[in-house]
Amino acid sequence: MRQGLPCGLHYTAGTGGSGVKKTHWYDYLWLWSILFFALGFFNILFAWLGMIDFLLPLALAIFGGNKFFCNNLCGRGQLFSLLGGRLKLSRGKPAPRWMASKGFRYGFLVFFLAMFGNMLFQTWLVFAGASSLREVIKLFWTIRVPWGWTYTAGMVPDWVAQFSFGFYSLMLTSLLIGLIVMVLYRPRTWCSFCPMGTMTQGVCKLRNRGWKEQA
């Protein structure tokens, strides 16, 4: 079974001595990525399932000290590999160096967390009764797209639905960014500056550093 690699390293599939790549159940998690967005298209409340992709990477980094999620379990990364690699939808060109630079990666992480924080704030406003539910999603944090067919008023408290709309917006926007850089550059260019990847890399570096200091 593949193990998570140390921080900063990425798994590259090999063929081994037999010349045949061994497959695992998690090699098909690109289906999960498709399923998530499909479910959210019909019922926005399924957006809550996306929290798995937020909490699981952090848990594995904290308790495992590696990037097992990024290297093996990321359905989005697998989807980019499938579309850009097998289906040849990527130009396969190297991305600009600044995309993988520390400054850009951490800058994008800060921006991403700020947008996530704003989403939580909007959810709190609805919870507190200071704002009403908005049945729209925002693409690239600015373009409002009506999404009302995915929710029937009163199914759940308004704040639960508001979180769903906001979180689905965040996930769909990041998917579109990943698809754009996939087409322009190499299939998994998104992975070089993915906010979750940057966060988990920082977490497991701190964890491993702590273990070394205790040794």
BELVEN-V98425 format. One record per backbone hydrogen bond with DSSP energy under -0.5 kcal/mol. NH is the residue of the N-H (numbers start at 1). CO is the residue of the C=O. If there is no record, write none. Layout:
nh->(NH NH)
co->(CO CO)
//
This chain:
nh->(9 19 19 20 27 28 29 31 32 33 34 35 36 37 38 39 40 41 42 42 43 44 46 47 48 49 50 51 52 53 54 55 56 58 59 60 61 62 63 64 65 65 66 67 71 72 73 73 74 75 78 79 80 81 82 83 84 85 86 87 88 89 90 91 92 99 100 101 105 106 107 108 109 110 111 112 113 114 115 116 117 118 119 120 121 122 123 124 125 126 127 128 129 129 130 131 135 136 137 139 139 141 142 143 144 145 147 150 151 153 155 160 161 162 163 164 165 166 167 168 169 170 171 172 173 174 175 176 177 178 179 180 181 182 183 184 185 186 189 191 192 193 194 198 199 200 201 202 203 204 205 206 207 208 209 210 211 212 213 214 215)
co->(6 15 16 15 24 25 26 28 29 29 30 31 32 33 34 35 36 37 38 39 39 150 43 44 45 46 47 48 49 50 51 51 52 54 55 56 57 58 59 60 60 61 60 5 67 68 68 69 69 73 74 75 76 77 78 79 80 81 81 82 85 83 84 183 185 96 97 98 101 102 103 104 105 106 107 108 109 110 111 112 113 114 115 116 117 118 119 120 121 122 123 124 125 126 125 125 133 134 145 137 143 138 139 139 142 137 135 147 148 151 152 157 157 158 159 160 161 162 163 164 165 166 167 168 169 170 171 172 173 174 175 176 177 178 179 180 181 93 186 188 189 190 190 194 195 196 197 198 199 200 201 202 203 204 205 206 207 208 209 210 211)
//
